């Protein structure tokens, strides 16, 4: 009986220490500021931002965008009511495509003259605004979320496969 009590107490102690350690690591990791590594212009009103340490959660992405939207639009001279911003994970940095790489898994920037000019296609989020609409897409699991109005605090989930497929075909055309 005493042996099982000691084992149980030791197990609880180890689990508590592990949970505390994981909590500290997650807190420190999530507190890192977003690092904008590079920016590429797609056109006069569209840009690709390459970043590291972007928020993991949809709410975190939404909050980051709201805090930084005005600075991004001003710094990169984008029109306030007609823009597209695509924020990508910089991940392993610029890479040279090998003959074994699937080209559709990479996005290459034509303005870079070096052979190492591609990144893995891992988009954090796009945000768009034009005339009568304002959208911010947050891809999550089986569907995506979007913010229908600039000052709206709610995110609307869309799992409509037809709409999602239309948006994906738009992405493929726009990102190439």
C-alpha positions in Angstrom: 0.0 0.0 0.0 2.8 2.4 0.9 4.7 1.6 -2.3 1.7 2.4 -4.5 1.2 5.7 -2.6 4.8 6.7 -3.2 4.6 5.8 -6.9 1.3 7.7 -7.2 2.8 10.8 -5.4 6.0 10.6 -7.6 3.8 10.3 -10.8 1.8 13.3 -9.8 4.9 15.3 -9.1 6.5 14.4 -12.5 3.2 15.2 -14.4 2.9 18.5 -12.6 6.5 19.5 -13.5 6.0 18.4 -17.1 2.8 20.5 -17.3 4.5 23.5 -15.8 7.5 23.1 -18.2 5.2 22.9 -21.2 3.2 25.9 -20.1 6.4 28.0 -19.8 7.6 26.9 -23.2 4.2 27.6 -24.9 4.0 31.0 -23.1 7.5 32.0 -24.2 7.0 30.7 -27.8 3.7 32.4 -28.3 5.0 35.7 -26.9 7.6 36.1 -29.6 6.9 39.1 -31.8 6.0 38.5 -35.5 9.1 39.0 -37.6 8.5 40.3 -41.1 11.5 39.0 -43.1 10.8 40.2 -46.6 8.1 41.8 -48.7 7.4 41.3 -52.4 5.1 43.4 -54.5 2.6 41.6 -56.7 1.2 44.8 -58.2 0.7 48.4 -56.9 -1.9 47.2 -54.5 -1.0 43.6 -53.7 1.9 42.4 -51.6 3.4 39.2 -50.3 4.8 39.4 -46.8 7.1 36.7 -45.6 7.0 36.3 -41.8 8.1 34.2 -38.9 6.5 33.6 -35.5 3.0 34.4 -36.7 0.2 33.7 -34.2 -1.1 30.2 -34.2 -4.8 30.8 -33.4 -7.4 32.4 -35.6 -8.1 34.9 -32.8 -4.4 35.7 -32.6 -4.1 36.3 -36.3 -7.1 38.5 -36.3 -5.8 40.6 -33.4 -2.3 40.8 -35.0 -3.8 42.0 -38.3 -6.0 44.6 -36.5 -3.0 46.0 -34.6 -0.7 46.1 -37.7 -3.0 46.8 -40.7 -2.6 50.5 -40.7 1.2 50.3 -40.3 1.4 47.8 -43.2 -0.8 49.8 -45.5 1.2 53.0 -44.8 4.7 51.4 -44.8 4.1 49.6 -48.1 2.1 52.4 -49.7 -1.0 50.4 -50.3 -4.4 52.0 -51.0 -6.6 51.8 -47.9 -9.8 50.6 -49.6 -8.3 48.4 -52.4 -5.5 46.0 -51.4 -4.5 42.4 -51.1 -2.0 41.3 -48.5 -0.8 37.7 -48.4 1.2 36.7 -45.4 3.4 33.6 -45.9 5.4 31.4 -43.5 9.1 32.1 -44.4 9.9 28.7 -42.8 13.2 27.4 -44.1 13.8 30.6 -46.1 14.4 30.9 -49.8 15.1 27.6 -51.6 16.3 26.5 -54.9 13.9 24.0 -56.6 15.5 20.7 -57.3 14.2 18.3 -60.0 12.5 16.3 -57.3 10.5 19.1 -55.8 6.8 19.4 -56.7 6.5 22.9 -58.2 2.9 23.3 -56.9 4.2 23.0 -53.4 6.4 26.1 -53.8 5.8 29.7 -54.5 8.6 31.4 -56.4 9.2 35.2 -56.6 10.0 36.4 -60.1 11.6 39.6 -58.8 14.5 37.6 -57.2 17.3 36.9 -59.7 18.9 34.2 -57.6 18.1 30.5 -58.1 17.1 30.4 -54.4 13.9 32.3 -54.9 11.1 29.9 -53.7 9.4 29.3 -50.4 7.1 26.4 -49.5 3.5 27.3 -50.0 2.4 27.8 -46.4 0.2 30.8 -46.2 -0.7 32.2 -42.8 -3.5 34.4 -44.0 -4.6 36.7 -46.8 -6.5 39.9 -46.2 -8.3 41.8 -48.9 -10.3 45.0 -49.2 -12.0 46.5 -52.2 -14.9 48.8 -52.8 -17.8 47.2 -50.8 -16.0 44.3 -49.2 -13.4 43.6 -46.6 -12.2 40.0 -46.0 -9.7 38.3 -43.9 -9.4 34.5 -44.5 -8.2 32.2 -41.7 -7.7 28.7 -42.9 -8.6 26.1 -40.2 -8.8 22.4 -40.5 -11.7 21.5 -42.8 -12.9 24.9 -43.6 -12.0 28.5 -43.3 -13.1 31.6 -41.4 -13.5 35.1 -42.7 -14.3 38.5 -41.3 -17.0 40.1 -43.4 -16.7 43.7 -42.3 -13.7 45.6 -41.2 -15.0 46.6 -37.7 -16.9 43.3 -37.2 -15.5 41.3 -34.3 -17.0 38.0 -35.4 -15.6 35.4 -37.7 -17.9 33.4 -39.9 -17.1 29.8 -40.6 -17.7 28.5 -44.1 -17.5 24.8 -44.8 -19.4 25.1 -48.1 -17.2 22.9 -50.4 -18.4 24.7 -53.6 -17.4 28.1 -52.2 -14.1 26.7 -50.8 -13.2 25.1 -54.2 -13.9 28.4 -56.0 -11.7 30.2 -53.5 -8.9 27.7 -53.9 -9.0 28.0 -57.7 -8.8 31.8 -57.3 -5.8 31.3 -55.0 -4.0 29.2 -57.5 -4.5 31.8 -60.2 -3.6 34.7 -57.9 -0.6 33.2 -56.3 1.1 32.3 -59.5 
